[in-house]
Amino acid sequence: MFAQSKQPLLIGWLHAGSRESNRRSFAAFKEGLAALGWEEGSQVVFDERWADGRSDRLPALAGELAAKGPAVIVAGPVSAAAAATEAAPKTPIVIFLGDPVPAGLAASLARPGGMVTGVTNIVTDITQKYLELLLAAAPKSRRVSFLVDTTAANHALMLEAARRSVAQYSVEARYAEVARPEEVEPALSRLAKERIQALVVMPGQAVGLRRQRIAKFAQEQRWPVVAGPEFAEAGALLTYGADILANYRRAAYYVDRILKGAKPGDLPIEQPTKFELVINMKTAKALGLTIPQTLLLRADQVIE
């Protein structure tokens, strides 16, 4: 059992995003581990690898971690977990973002059966709600664009969900796909020429790294934006999704269980229980929008 080791245990950390953009998340994971009695330095040490939104770097970074012989690798989203699994097939992997089942990394959420377990934020399922929320706040939006990060492992499933919502609400849709952070601004410029009226940002690390620029560009174009929770502070009109910091804290629970001898395949992958809707009233006023009281009552947080 790892917990009986006299030497500090090495925990690998593999993230597809950047350290700067995810410092609060990494801190939440460390806080969760400390709350379970693991002291950094004397009992555990961390080896971090960040891909900075470039998924093509993940295999090499995973290989570097695997060479260090970590007791467990904490990875996210699915693309990072897949790279870690390939590089270290016998090492337990704890995921904190995305759904590993469609990617073939786990047999099911209830019985993963392999070396991958952790927490899913079921991005695919909530994507369909984005358009519903957007039209509740900005009902005159009839030409809507979806900014799609193709590096997200389940982006095809998210696109399917988006198309279902487009059909349901009978809006005209445009889709802009990006694979690298530097592709985001050219994509936005193309959308501006197509005279779109609102923007849905699909989850992904490449777009997440450009969230400040996306929000600023959208405000310049007077586009209402709905996106994931990480866009709340950037100024998106609406954000909706799982409580991400709670996911990271919960990932610490899985690391604790594994270090104490549990097999990852025996630990059910948890779905989030708390979802948050944040409405930015400052952005609403700048766009000349009046948010319906019914939507305000659904909000978990209102930014004034």
FIBA-822476 format. One record per residue: residue in one letter; x, y, z of N, C-alpha, C in turn. Coordinates in steps of 0.05 Angstrom, whole numbers, plus 32768, in hexadecimal, padded with zeros to 4 digits. Example, Ala and Ser with C-alpha at 12.3 -4.5 7.8 and 13.67 -1.06 7.14 Angstrom:
FIBA-822476
> A	8108	7F8E	809C	80F6	7FA6	809C	8108	7FBE	809C
> S	8101	7FD3	808E	8111	7FEB	808F	8102	8001	809D
***
This chain:
FIBA-822476
> M	8011	7FE8	8000	8000	8000	8000	8012	8019	8000
> F	800C	802C	7FEE	801C	8044	7FEA	801F	8054	8004
> A	8009	8054	8014	8008	8065	802C	801E	805E	8040
> Q	8029	8045	803E	803D	803C	8051	8059	8044	8049
> S	805C	8051	8032	8076	8059	8028	8083	806E	803A
> K	809D	806B	803E	80AC	807F	804F	80B5	8097	803E
> Q	80B7	8093	8024	80BF	80A9	8012	80A6	80B7	8008
> P	80A8	80D1	8002	8090	80DF	7FF7	8087	80D2	7FDD
> L	806E	80CF	7FDA	8063	80C2	7FC2	8061	80D7	7FAC
> L	8068	80CE	7F94	8067	80E1	7F7D	804C	80DF	7F6F
> I	803F	80F6	7F6D	8026	80F9	7F5F	802B	8108	7F45
> G	8026	80FC	7F2E	8028	8109	7F15	8010	811A	7F0F
> W	8014	8131	7F02	7FFD	8143	7EFB	8000	814A	7EDE
> L	7FEC	8142	7ECE	7FED	8147	7EB1	7FD4	8156	7EA9
> H	7FD7	816E	7EA0	7FC0	817F	7E99	7FC4	818A	7E7D
> A	7FAE	818A	7E6D	7FB0	8194	7E52	7FB0	81B2	7E50
> G	7FA9	81BF	7E66	7FA8	81DC	7E66	7FC2	81E8	7E70
> S	7FC1	8202	7E79	7FD9	820F	7E83	7FD8	8212	7EA2
> R	7FEF	8214	7EAE	7FF0	8217	7ECB	7FE3	8231	7ED4
> E	7FE8	8246	7EC5	7FDD	8260	7ECC	7FBF	8260	7ECC
> S	7FB3	8254	7EB8	7F96	8254	7EB6	7F88	8241	7ECA
> N	7F98	822E	7ED4	7F8C	821A	7EE6	7F98	8219	7F01
> R	7FA4	822F	7F0A	7FB1	822F	7F24	7F9D	822A	7F3B
> R	7F85	8235	7F39	7F71	8230	7F4D	7F68	8213	7F4F
> S	7F67	8207	7F37	7F5F	81EB	7F36	7F74	81D9	7F43
> F	7F8D	81DE	7F3C	7FA3	81CE	7F47	7FA4	81D2	7F66
> A	7FA0	81EA	7F6E	7FA0	81F0	7F8B	7F89	81E2	7F99
> A	7F71	81E0	7F8C	7F5A	81D2	7F97	7F61	81B4	7F9A
> F	7F6F	81A8	7F87	7F76	818C	7F89	7F89	8188	7FA1
> K	7F9D	819A	7FA3	7FB0	8197	7FB9	7FA2	819B	7FD4
> E	7F90	81AD	7FD5	7F81	81B2	7FEE	7F71	8199	7FF5
> G	7F65	818C	7FE1	7F56	8174	7FE6	7F67	815E	7FF1
> L	7F7F	815B	7FE6	7F91	8147	7FEF	7F9B	814C	800B
> A	7FA1	8166	8011	7FAA	816E	802C	7F94	8168	8040
> A	7F7B	816D	8039	7F65	8169	804B	7F62	814B	8052
> L	7F6D	813A	8041	7F6C	811D	8046	7F85	8113	8055
> G	7F96	8126	805D	7FAD	811F	806D	7FC7	811C	805F
> W	7FC8	8122	8045	7FE1	811F	8036	7FF0	813A	8036
> E	8008	8139	8042	8018	8152	8044	802C	8153	802D
> E	802A	816A	801F	803D	816D	8008	8059	8170	8012
> G	806C	8162	8006	8088	8164	800D	8091	814C	801D
> S	8082	8146	8033	8089	812F	8044	807C	8115	803C
> Q	8063	8117	8032	8054	80FF	802B	804F	80FC	800C
> V	804B	8113	7FFF	8047	8112	7FE2	8056	8129	7FD5
> V	805F	8125	7FBD	806B	813A	7FAD	805E	8139	7F91
> F	805E	8150	7F84	8050	8152	7F6A	8064	8157	7F53
> D	805F	814A	7F3D	806E	814F	7F24	8059	8158	7F10
> E	805A	8171	7F08	8046	817D	7EF7	804E	817E	7EDA
> R	803B	817A	7EC8	803F	817E	7EAC	8026	818C	7EA0
> W	802A	81A1	7E91	8015	81B1	7E86	8019	81B3	7E68
> A	8004	81AD	7E58	8006	81AD	7E3B	8000	81C8	7E2F
> D	7FF6	81DB	7E3F	7FF0	81F6	7E35	7FDE	81F7	7E1D
> G	7FCA	81E5	7E1E	7FB6	81E4	7E08	7FBF	81D6	7DEF
> R	7FD6	81CA	7DEF	7FE0	81BB	7DD8	7FDE	819D	7DDD
> S	7FC9	8191	7DD3	7FC5	8175	7DD9	7FDB	8163	7DCD
> D	7FE8	816D	7DB8	7FFE	815D	7DAB	8016	8159	7DBE
> R	8017	816A	7DD3	802D	8168	7DE6	8028	8153	7DFC
> L	800F	814B	7DFF	8008	8139	7E15	8017	811E	7E15
> P	801A	8110	7DFF	8029	80F7	7E00	8045	80FA	7E0B
> A	8054	810E	7E02	806F	8112	7E0C	806F	8119	7E29
> L	805D	812A	7E32	805C	8132	7E4E	8054	811A	7E5F
> A	8042	8109	7E55	803A	80F1	7E64	8051	80DE	7E66
> G	8061	80DD	7E51	8079	80CC	7E52	808D	80D5	7E67
> E	8090	80EF	7E69	80A2	80FA	7E7D	8099	80F2	7E99
> L	807F	80F4	7E9E	8074	80ED	7EB8	8078	80CF	7EBD
> A	8071	80BF	7EA9	8073	80A2	7EAD	8090	8099	7EB4
> A	80A4	80A7	7EA9	80C0	80A0	7EAF	80C7	80A5	7ECC
> K	80B8	80B6	7ED9	80BD	80BC	7EF5	80B1	80A7	7F08
> G	80A1	8095	7EFE	8095	8080	7F0E	8082	808A	7F24
> P	806E	809B	7F1C	805B	80A6	7F31	8049	8090	7F3C
> A	8040	8094	7F54	802D	8082	7F61	8012	8084	7F53
> V	800B	809C	7F4A	7FF2	80A1	7F3C	7FF6	80B9	7F2B
> I	7FE7	80BB	7F15	7FE7	80D2	7F03	7FCB	80DE	7F04
> V	7FCA	80F8	7F0A	7FB0	8107	7F09	7FB0	8115	7EEE
> A	7F9C	8111	7EDE	7F9C	811B	7EC2	7F81	8125	7EB9
> G	7F82	8139	7EA8	7F69	8143	7E9C	7F6F	8157	7E86
> P	7F5D	8159	7E73	7F44	8149	7E71	7F4A	812E	7E65
> V	7F37	8123	7E56	7F3A	8107	7E4C	7F53	8103	7E3B
> S	7F5A	8117	7E2B	7F72	8115	7E1A	7F8B	8111	7E2A
> A	7F8C	811E	7E41	7FA3	811B	7E53	7FA3	8100	7E60
> A	7F8C	80F7	7E69	7F89	80DC	7E75	7F91	80C6	7E61
> A	7F89	80CA	7E48	7F90	80B6	7E34	7FAE	80B5	7E2F
> A	7FBB	80CC	7E2F	7FD8	80CD	7E2B	7FE6	80C0	7E43
> A	7FDC	80C5	7E5B	7FE8	80B9	7E73	7FE4	809B	7E73
> T	7FCD	8092	7E6A	7FC8	8075	7E69	7FDA	8067	7E55
> E	7FDF	8074	7E3F	7FF1	8069	7E2A	800E	8068	7E34
> A	8016	807D	7E42	8032	807F	7E4B	8037	806D	7E64
> A	8023	806A	7E75	8026	805C	7E8E	800E	8049	7E93
> P	800C	8034	7E83	7FF4	8023	7E84	7FF0	8015	7E9F
> K	8004	8013	7EAF	8001	8005	7EC9	7FFE	8018	7EE0
> T	7FFE	8032	7EDA	7FFB	8047	7EEF	7FDE	8050	7EF2
> P	7FD4	8052	7F0B	7FB9	805C	7F0F	7FB6	8079	7F04
> I	7FA1	807E	7EF7	7F9B	8099	7EEC	7F81	80A3	7EF8
> V	7F83	80BB	7F03	7F6B	80C9	7F0E	7F64	80E0	7EFC
> I	7F4C	80DF	7EF0	7F44	80F4	7EDE	7F32	8108	7EEC
> F	7F32	8121	7EE4	7F22	8136	7EF1	7F10	8145	7EDE
> L	7F13	8141	7EC4	7F02	814F	7EB0	7EFC	813C	7E99
> G	7EE4	813E	7E8E	7EDD	812E	7E78	7ED2	8113	7E80
> D	7EC9	8104	7E6C	7EBE	80E9	7E70	7ED0	80D4	7E63
> P	7EDD	80C3	7E73	7EF0	80B0	7E68	7EE2	8098	7E5B
> V	7EC8	8094	7E5F	7EBB	807C	7E54	7EB9	807D	7E35
> P	7EB0	8092	7E28	7EAF	8093	7E0B	7ECB	8090	7DFE
> A	7EDF	8098	7E0D	7EFB	8097	7E03	7F07	807B	7E06
> G	7EF8	8069	7E13	7F02	804E	7E17	7F15	804B	7E2E
> L	7F17	805F	7E3F	7F2A	805D	7E56	7F1D	804F	7E6E
> A	7F03	804C	7E6E	7EF5	803E	7E84	7EDD	802F	7E78
> A	7ED7	8018	7E84	7EC1	8008	7E79	7EA6	8016	7E7E
> S	7EA3	8022	7E95	7E8B	8030	7E9C	7E91	8042	7EB4
> L	7E7F	8055	7EB9	7E83	8066	7ED0	7E81	8056	7EEA
> A	7E6E	8044	7EEC	7E6A	8034	7F04	7E81	8020	7F09
> R	7E8B	8015	7EF3	7EA0	8000	7EF6	7EB5	8006	7EE1
> P	7EC8	8018	7EE7	7EDD	801F	7ED4	7EED	8008	7ECA
> G	7EF5	7FF6	7EDC	7F02	7FDD	7ED5	7F1F	7FDE	7ECD
> G	7F2A	7FF6	7EC8	7F46	7FF7	7EC0	7F57	8007	7ED3
> M	7F67	8019	7EC8	7F7A	8029	7ED8	7F70	8046	7EDB
> V	7F59	804D	7ECF	7F50	8068	7ECF	7F36	806B	7EE0
> T	7F36	807E	7EF2	7F1E	8084	7F01	7F1F	80A2	7F07
> G	7F0C	80AC	7F17	7F0C	80C8	7F1E	7EF1	80D5	7F1C
> V	7EF0	80ED	7F11	7ED8	80FE	7F10	7ED3	8107	7EF4
> T	7EBA	8105	7EEA	7EB3	8110	7ED0	7EA2	8129	7ED4
> N	7EA6	813C	7EC3	7E94	8154	7EC3	7E7F	8153	7EAD
> I	7E7C	813B	7EA1	7E68	8135	7E8C	7E62	814D	7E7A
> V	7E77	8157	7E6E	7E75	816E	7E5C	7E60	816A	7E46
> T	7E60	8152	7E3A	7E4F	814D	7E24	7E32	8151	7E2A
> D	7E29	8149	7E42	7E0D	814B	7E4A	7E04	8168	7E4E
> I	7E16	8178	7E59	7E0E	8193	7E5F	7E10	81A6	7E47
> T	7E1E	819E	7E33	7E21	81AF	7E1B	7E07	81B6	7E0F
> Q	7DF4	81A3	7E10	7DDA	81A8	7E04	7DCA	81BE	7E12
> K	7DD1	81C4	7E2B	7DC3	81D8	7E3A	7DCD	81F4	7E33
> Y	7DE4	81F6	7E27	7DF0	8211	7E21	7DDD	8222	7E11
> L	7DD2	8217	7DFB	7DC1	8226	7DEA	7DA7	822E	7DF8
> E	7D9C	821B	7E07	7D84	8221	7E17	7D88	823A	7E29
> L	7D9E	823B	7E37	7DA4	8251	7E49	7DA9	826B	7E39
> L	7DB8	8269	7E23	7DBE	8280	7E13	7DA4	828D	7E09
> L	7D92	827D	7DFF	7D79	8288	7DF3	7D66	8292	7E09
> A	7D69	8288	7E21	7D59	8293	7E38	7D63	82AF	7E3E
> A	7D7D	82B4	7E3B	7D88	82CE	7E42	7D87	82E1	7E2A
> A	7D8A	82D7	7E12	7D8B	82E7	7DFA	7D79	82DA	7DE5
> P	7D5E	82DC	7DE8	7D4C	82CE	7DD6	7D4C	82D6	7DB9
> K	7D57	82EE	7DB3	7D58	82F7	7D97	7D6F	82EC	7D88
> S	7D80	82DC	7D95	7D97	82D0	7D87	7D8E	82B9	7D75
> R	7D8F	82BD	7D5B	7D86	82A8	7D49	7D9D	829C	7D38
> R	7DB4	82AA	7D37	7DCB	82A0	7D29	7DE1	829C	7D3D
> V	7DE5	8283	7D45	7DF7	827C	7D5C	7E0E	826C	7D52
> S	7E26	8273	7D5D	7E3E	8264	7D56	7E47	8253	7D6E
> F	7E53	823C	7D67	7E5F	822A	7D7B	7E7D	8229	7D76
> L	7E8C	8232	7D89	7EA9	8230	7D87	7EB1	8215	7D93
> V	7EBD	8204	7D82	7EC1	81E8	7D89	7EDF	81E2	7D8C
> D	7EE8	81D8	7DA2	7F04	81D0	7DA7	7F06	81B3	7D9F
> T	7F13	81AE	7D89	7F15	8192	7D7F	7F29	8182	7D8E
> T	7F38	818E	7DA1	7F4B	817E	7DB1	7F3C	8171	7DC8
> A	7F24	8179	7DCE	7F14	816C	7DE3	7F0D	8150	7DD9
> A	7F13	813C	7DEA	7F10	8120	7DE1	7EF4	8119	7DD8
> N	7EE0	8126	7DE4	7EC4	8120	7DDD	7EB7	8137	7DCE
> H	7EC7	8145	7DBE	7EBB	815C	7DB0	7EA6	8154	7D9C
> A	7EA9	813C	7D90	7E95	8132	7D7D	7E7A	812E	7D8B
> L	7E7B	8123	7DA3	7E62	8120	7DB2	7E56	813B	7DBA
> M	7E67	814E	7DC1	7E5D	8169	7DC8	7E50	8176	7DAF
> L	7E5C	8171	7D98	7E50	817C	7D7F	7E35	8171	7D7A
> E	7E32	8157	7D7F	7E18	814A	7D7B	7E03	8156	7D8E
> A	7E0C	815B	7DA7	7DF9	8168	7DBA	7DF2	8184	7DB1
> A	7E06	8192	7DA7	7E00	81AE	7D9D	7DED	81AD	7D86
> R	7DF0	819B	7D73	7DDE	8199	7D5C	7DC2	8192	7D64
> R	7DC0	8181	7D79	7DA5	817B	7D83	7D97	8194	7D8E
> S	7DA6	81A4	7D9C	7D9B	81BC	7DA8	7D94	81D0	7D92
> V	7DA4	81D2	7D7D	7D9F	81E4	7D67	7D85	81DC	7D59
> A	7D81	81C2	7D55	7D68	81B8	7D49	7D50	81BE	7D5B
> Q	7D54	81BA	7D75	7D3E	81BE	7D88	7D35	81DB	7D89
> Y	7D48	81EE	7D87	7D40	820A	7D8A	7D3F	8219	7D6F
> S	7D43	820A	7D59	7D40	8215	7D3E	7D50	822F	7D3A
> V	7D6A	822E	7D41	7D7B	8245	7D3C	7D8E	823E	7D24
> E	7D99	8253	7D19	7DAD	824F	7D04	7DC8	824C	7D11
> A	7DD7	8237	7D0B	7DF0	8232	7D19	7E09	8234	7D07
> R	7E1E	823E	7D13	7E39	823D	7D06	7E4C	822F	7D19
> Y	7E5E	8220	7D0E	7E71	8211	7D1F	7E8E	8219	7D17
> A	7E9D	8221	7D2B	7EB9	8228	7D26	7ECB	8215	7D37
> E	7EDC	8206	7D29	7EEC	81F2	7D38	7F09	81FC	7D3A
> V	7F15	81F8	7D52	7F30	8200	7D57	7F3F	81E8	7D65
> A	7F59	81E7	7D60	7F69	81D1	7D6D	7F7F	81DD	7D7D
> R	7F85	81F6	7D7A	7F9B	8203	7D89	7F92	821F	7D93
> P	7F9D	8228	7DA9	7F95	8242	7DB3	7F98	8259	7D9E
> E	7FAD	8257	7D8E	7FB1	826D	7D7B	7F9D	826D	7D64
> E	7F8D	8258	7D62	7F78	8257	7D4D	7F5E	8264	7D55
> V	7F5C	826B	7D6F	7F43	8276	7D79	7F3C	8291	7D6D
> E	7F4F	82A3	7D6D	7F49	82BE	7D63	7F42	82BF	7D46
> P	7F50	82B1	7D34	7F48	82B0	7D18	7F2C	82A4	7D15
> A	7F25	8290	7D26	7F0A	8284	7D24	7EF5	8299	7D2C
> L	7EFB	82A9	7D41	7EE8	82BD	7D49	7EE4	82D2	7D33
> S	7EFA	82D9	7D26	7EF9	82ED	7D10	7EE7	82E3	7CF9
> R	7EEA	82C9	7CF3	7ED9	82BD	7CDE	7EBC	82BE	7CE6
> L	7EB6	82B9	7CFF	7E9A	82B9	7D08	7E8F	82D5	7D07
> A	7E9F	82E9	7D0D	7E96	8305	7D0D	7E8D	830C	7CF0
> K	7E9B	8302	7CDC	7E94	8308	7CC1	7E7A	82FA	7CB9
> E	7E73	82E5	7CC7	7E5A	82D7	7CC1	7E42	82E2	7CD0
> R	7E47	82F8	7CDF	7E32	8307	7CED	7E22	82F5	7D00
> I	7E30	82E6	7D10	7E22	82D7	7D24	7E18	82E9	7D3A
> Q	7E05	82E0	7D4A	7DF9	82F1	7D5E	7DFF	82E8	7D7B
> A	7E0A	82D0	7D7E	7E10	82C5	7D98	7E25	82AF	7D96
> L	7E32	82A9	7DAC	7E48	8296	7DAB	7E46	8281	7DC2
> V	7E47	8268	7DBB	7E49	8252	7DCE	7E65	8247	7DCD
> V	7E73	8247	7DE3	7E8E	823D	7DE4	7E8E	8221	7DF0
> M	7E94	820D	7DDF	7E95	81F2	7DE8	7EAF	81ED	7DF9
> P	7EAD	81DC	7E0D	7EC4	81D9	7E1F	7EDD	81CD	7E11
> G	7EF4	81D6	7E1B	7F0D	81CC	7E10	7F25	81DD	7E1A
> Q	7F3C	81D1	7E1B	7F53	81DF	7E25	7F5D	81F6	7E13
> A	7F5C	81F1	7DF8	7F66	8205	7DE5	7F55	821F	7DE7
> V	7F3B	821C	7DE9	7F2A	8234	7DEC	7F2B	823F	7E08
> G	7F2F	822E	7E1C	7F31	8237	7E37	7F48	824A	7E3C
> L	7F5E	8244	7E2E	7F76	8255	7E31	7F72	8271	7E25
> R	7F5E	8274	7E13	7F59	828E	7E06	7F3F	829A	7E10
> R	7F36	8292	7E28	7F1B	829B	7E31	7F1A	82B9	7E35
> Q	7F2F	82C6	7E3E	7F2E	82E3	7E41	7F2A	82F1	7E26
> R	7F39	82E7	7E12	7F37	82F3	7DF7	7F1C	82ED	7DEA
> I	7F12	82D5	7DEF	7EF7	82CE	7DE3	7EE2	82E0	7DEF
> A	7EE2	82E4	7E09	7ECE	82F4	7E16	7ED0	8311	7E0D
> K	7EE8	831B	7E0A	7EEC	8337	7E01	7EE3	833B	7DE5
> F	7EEB	8328	7DD3	7EE3	832A	7DB7	7EC4	8329	7DB5
> A	7EB8	8317	7DC4	7E9B	8315	7DC3	7E8D	832F	7DCC
> Q	7E98	833B	7DE1	7E8C	8354	7DEA	7E8F	836A	7DD5
> E	7EA6	836A	7DC7	7EAA	837E	7DB2	7E96	837A	7D9B
> Q	7E8F	8361	7D96	7E7B	835A	7D81	7E5E	835A	7D8B
> R	7E5B	835F	7DA6	7E41	835F	7DB3	7E34	8343	7DB0
> W	7E44	832E	7DB4	7E39	8313	7DB4	7E34	830A	7DD1
> P	7E1D	8300	7DD8	7E1A	82F2	7DF1	7E29	82D8	7DF0
> V	7E36	82D1	7E05	7E47	82B8	7E06	7E3D	82A6	7E1C
> V	7E3B	828C	7E16	7E37	8278	7E2B	7E4D	8264	7E29
> A	7E59	825D	7E40	7E70	824B	7E40	7E72	823C	7E5B
> G	7E88	822E	7E5F	7E8C	821F	7E77	7E94	8231	7E8E
> P	7E95	8227	7EA7	7E9A	8236	7EBF	7EB4	8247	7EBE
> E	7EC8	823E	7EB0	7EE1	824D	7EB0	7EDF	8268	7EA2
> F	7EC9	826D	7E94	7EC5	8286	7E86	7EB7	829B	7E97
> A	7EAF	8294	7EAF	7E9F	82A7	7EC0	7EAF	82C0	7EC6
> E	7EC7	82BD	7ECE	7ED7	82D5	7ED5	7EE1	82E4	7EBD
> A	7EE0	82D7	7EA5	7EE9	82E4	7E8D	7ED4	82F7	7E82
> G	7EBA	82F4	7E8B	7EA6	8306	7E83	7E91	82FB	7E70
> A	7E8F	82E0	7E6E	7E7A	82D4	7E5E	7E5F	82DB	7E6A
> L	7E4B	82DE	7E59	7E30	82E5	7E63	7E26	82CF	7E76
> L	7E28	82B6	7E6D	7E1F	829F	7E7C	7E34	828A	7E7D
> T	7E37	827D	7E94	7E48	8265	7E95	7E39	8250	7EA4
> Y	7E3D	8237	7E9B	7E2E	8221	7EA7	7E40	8208	7EA7
> G	7E40	81F9	7EBC	7E4F	81E0	7EBD	7E53	81D6	7ED9
> A	7E61	81C0	7EDA	7E67	81B4	7EF4	7E7A	81C6	7F04
> D	7E78	81C5	7F1E	7E8A	81D3	7F30	7EA6	81C7	7F2C
> I	7EB7	81D4	7F1C	7ED1	81C9	7F14	7EE3	81C6	7F2C
> L	7EE4	81D9	7F3E	7EF5	81D7	7F55	7EED	81C0	7F67
> A	7ED3	81BA	7F68	7ECA	81A3	7F78	7ED4	8189	7F6B
> N	7ED5	8189	7F50	7EE0	8171	7F42	7EFD	816C	7F4A
> Y	7F0D	8182	7F4B	7F29	817F	7F51	7F2D	8175	7F6E
> R	7F1D	8180	7F80	7F1F	8178	7F9C	7F17	815A	7F9E
> R	7F02	8152	7F8F	7EF9	8137	7F91	7F0E	8124	7F85
> A	7F1D	812D	7F71	7F32	811C	7F65	7F46	8114	7F7B
> A	7F4A	8126	7F8F	7F5D	8120	7FA5	7F53	8107	7FB4
> Y	7F39	8104	7FB7	7F2E	80ED	7FC5	7F37	80D3	7FB7
> Y	7F36	80D3	7F9C	7F3E	80BB	7F8D	7F5C	80B5	7F91
> V	7F6C	80CA	7F91	7F89	80C6	7F95	7F8D	80BA	7FB1
> D	7F7F	80C4	7FC4	7F81	80BA	7FE0	7F7A	809D	7FE1
> R	7F65	8095	7FD4	7F5C	8079	7FD5	7F71	8067	7FC7
> I	7F7B	8070	7FB1	7F8F	8060	7FA2	7FA9	805D	7FB2
> L	7FB2	8073	7FBE	7FCA	8072	7FCE	7FC7	8060	7FE6
> K	7FAF	805C	7FEE	7FA9	804B	8005	7FA3	802E	7FFD
> G	7FA6	8028	7FE3	7FA4	800D	7FDA	7F8D	8005	7FC8
> A	7F7A	8017	7FC3	7F63	8011	7FB2	7F6C	800F	7F95
> K	7F5E	7FFD	7F86	7F63	7FFA	7F6A	7F52	800E	7F5A
> P	7F5D	801D	7F48	7F4D	8031	7F39	7F35	8025	7F2B
> G	7F38	800D	7F20	7F21	8001	7F12	7F0A	7FFA	7F24
> D	7F0F	7FFA	7F3F	7EF9	7FF4	7F52	7EEB	800D	7F5C
> L	7EF5	8024	7F55	7EEA	803E	7F5F	7ED8	804A	7F4A
> P	7EBE	804B	7F4F	7EAC	8056	7F3B	7EB3	8074	7F34
> I	7EB1	807A	7F1B	7EB6	8096	7F12	7E9D	80A6	7F19
> E	7EA1	80BC	7F27	7E8B	80CD	7F31	7E83	80E2	7F1C
> Q	7E69	80E7	7F1B	7E5F	80FE	7F0C	7E5B	8115	7F1F
> P	7E5E	812D	7F16	7E5A	8144	7F28	7E3D	8146	7F32
> T	7E3A	8150	7F4A	7E1F	8153	7F55	7E17	8170	7F56
> K	7E2A	8182	7F51	7E24	819F	7F52	7E2B	81AC	7F38
> F	7E17	81BA	7F2C	7E1B	81C9	7F14	7E15	81E7	7F1B
> E	7E24	81F8	7F0E	7E21	8214	7F15	7E1A	8225	7EFC
> L	7E06	8236	7EFF	7DFF	824A	7EEA	7E08	8265	7EF5
> V	7E19	8273	7EE6	7E22	828D	7EED	7E19	82A1	7ED8
> I	7E0D	82B7	7EE0	7E04	82CC	7ECE	7E14	82E5	7ED3
> N	7E1F	82F1	7EBE	7E2E	830A	7EC1	7E1D	8322	7EB9
> M	7E13	8330	7ECE	7E01	8346	7EC8	7E0F	835E	7EBC
> K	7E28	8361	7EC2	7E38	8377	7EB6	7E39	8373	7E98
> T	7E3E	835A	7E8F	7E3F	8354	7E73	7E23	8357	7E67
> A	7E0E	834F	7E75	7DF3	8352	7E6B	7DEC	836F	7E66
> K	7DF3	8380	7E78	7DEE	839D	7E75	7DFD	83A8	7E5D
> A	7E17	839F	7E5A	7E27	83A9	7E44	7E1B	83A1	7E29
> L	7E0D	838A	7E29	7E01	8380	7E10	7DE4	838A	7E0D
> G	7DDA	8398	7E21	7DBF	83A2	7E1F	7DAA	838D	7E24
> L	7DB1	8378	7E33	7D9E	8362	7E37	7D91	8364	7E53
> T	7D78	835D	7E53	7D69	835B	7E6D	7D66	833E	7E73
> I	7D73	8334	7E88	7D72	8318	7E8E	7D57	8312	7E9C
> P	7D48	82FF	7E92	7D2E	82F8	7E9E	7D31	82F0	7EBC
> Q	7D1D	82F7	7ECC	7D1E	82F0	7EE8	7D1F	82D2	7EEC
> T	7D12	82C3	7EDA	7D11	82A6	7EDC	7D2D	829A	7EDA
> L	7D3E	82A7	7EC8	7D59	829D	7EC5	7D6A	82A5	7EDD
> L	7D66	82BD	7EE6	7D75	82C7	7EFE	7D71	82B5	7F16
> L	7D58	82AC	7F19	7D52	829B	7F30	7D5F	8280	7F2E
> R	7D67	8278	7F16	7D75	825E	7F12	7D93	8261	7F17
> A	7D9D	8279	7F18	7DBA	827E	7F1A	7DC5	8277	7F35
> D	7DDC	826B	7F36	7DEA	8266	7F4F	7DFA	827E	7F57
> Q	7E02	828E	7F43	7E11	82A6	7F49	7E0B	82BB	7F34
> V	7E08	82D4	7F3D	7E03	82EA	7F2B	7E1A	82FE	7F2F
> I	7E29	8303	7F1A	7E3F	8316	7F1B	7E35	8332	7F14
> E	7E37	8344	7F27	7E2D	835F	7F22	7E43	8371	7F16
***
